[in-house]
């Protein structure tokens, strides 16, 4: 199981979730994408994306002024 990091800090909605969509093409089933972003709507956008894409949001937490999450594919 590989973990890939996506740093989306500084990007505004909808760019973080668009970057996740682009990365999702390269990630194998069972692997994890770890994302950090500071967009104010990131948490809601990420939860909506995971629901639509049928991916598992393992955890989401605040880290300073950003939010960090892991998505399992």
N, C-alpha and C positions, 0 to 999 in steps of 0.2 A: 504494500500500500504506500503510494507516494503522496507527499504533501507539496503542493505548489502554492507559492505566495504571490498575491496580487496586491500591490500598494496603489490604492486609488485616492489617496489623500490629495486634496487640491482640486479634485474633479467635482463638478456640480451635476445634479440630477438632470438627465438620466444617464450620464456617462458611466458611473460606477457599475450599474447593472448591464449596460451595453458591453463593457469590458468583460464582465462575468460571462455574458453570452458568448463572446468571441473565444474566451478561454475554455468554455465548456466543450467546444468541439475537439480540443486537444486532450482532454482529461479522460482517462479510462474509468470504466465502471469500478467502483470500490475505492477509487482514489479520493483525495481530499483537496479542496481549494480553500486556502486561508486568505481572507480579504480584510484589509483595513481601509477605512474611508472616514472622511470627516464631513460629508454632505449631511445637512440637517434631516433629510428624509431617507437616509440610507437604511435605517432599520425597517421601516415600513416597506420600502421598495424591495429590499432583500427578502423579507418574508413573503411578499406577493410573488416575486420571481421564483422562489423555491416551490411555492404552491403550484404555480403554473407549469414549472418545468418538472415537477414531481421529484425533486431532490430533497435530501434531508438536511435541515439546518441543525447541526450538532450543538452549537452554542453561539451566543452573541453576548459580548460584554464591552463595557466602556474601557478605553485605554487612553487616559489623558483627555485630549479634546476630540479624539476619534473613537470609532467603534470597530471592534475586531470580531470576525466571525469565521466559523468553519462550516463548509458545505460538503457533504458526502455525495459522491456521484455513483 
